[in-house]
Amino acid sequence: MKVILRQNIDTLGHTGDVVNVKDGYALNYLIPRKLVYPAVDGNLKAIEVEKKHSEVKRGREIKAAQGLASELEKVSITIPVQVGEEDRIFGTVTTQMIADGLKEKGFDIDKRKIEVEEQIKTLGIYNVHVKLHQSVATQIKVWVVRE
């Protein structure tokens, strides 16, 4: 069965692509979840309109993410932790702790968007990556200090 993709699907293709899939997969999974349209002339026109709307929406999202990234570059957060011998932390500093520190500063960032390169197990200053959009990322400074 030929279908038109309404959104990017990793195994099939990108929005607007016309692909051939098995009938059962299309009828039982893709169409009920509104991931595809059946490939007919009217739907080809509808997908073009959806493409235009998604491009405008994506442009707005990127612009908003870039604005937030410029604000986050100026931010540094302090996370107080309990330490043991040789200034080693009990446990590690998690992305949830960093997200909570950002929330205190007024930024509501999901913990899944925060990327820590190495586990933070000692006191110090760390650069942490925050991925705000597929094409927009920034860094923040995290100060890990004794409680």
C-alpha positions, -999 to +999 in steps of 0.1 A: +000+000+000+014+034-009+012+060+019+024+096+024+043+103+056+029+131+078+060+132+100+095+119+101+096+081+108+131+067+113+125+034+095+104+049+066+115+084+057+108+121+060+076+142+060+060+142+026+077+111+012+056+085-006+065+051+006+053+015+000+044-004+032+026-036+039-012-033+041-015-045+076+012-021+089-005+008+072-041-001+082-035-013+118-007+010+129+002+040+108-032+053+097-049+049+131-021+068+148-023+095+121+013+091+110+005+087+073-022+094+047-032+070+020-015+081-012-043+098-032-043+132-050-062+151-024-039+139+003-008+150-017-022+186-016-029+183+021+006+172+030+020+202+011+000+225+034+012+206+065+048+209+053+045+247+051+030+249+085+056+226+101+084+247+085+070+279+100+065+262+134+101+248+133+114+283+125+096+297+155+109+269+178+145+275+166+143+313+172+129+307+207+156+282+215+183+305+203+169+333+225+169+309+255+204+297+247+218+332+248+202+338+282+215+304+296+251+311+285+252+338+312+238+315+339+259+296+364+243+275+391+256+263+425+249+228+438+257+221+474+265+185+482+277+164+511+313+153+507+335+126+523+372+120+522+393+138+496+363+160+487+345+131+470+307+134+468+284+108+482+268+097+449+269+119+418+254+152+407+224+142+385+208+160+357+177+164+379+198+184+404+210+206+376+174+211+363+163+220+398+191+245+401+180+261+368+144+261+379+155+282+410+170+307+385+138+309+365+145+285+337+123+255+332+145+230+314+137+193+312+163+171+327+165+150+295+178+180+276+208+183+300+239+163+290+267+156+314+299+144+297+313+126+327+298+118+360+303+146+385+318+130+416+341+157+430+339+193+440+347+218+413+334+238+383+319+219+354+306+229+319+274+211+312+257+210+278+220+218+274+204+208+241+174+230+236+166+219+200+180+196+174+202+224+161+205+246+192+227+238+222+245+258+248+267+254+279+261+264+315+286+264+344+278+242+374+296+249+406+297+219+429+304+231+464+306+216+499+272+218+518 
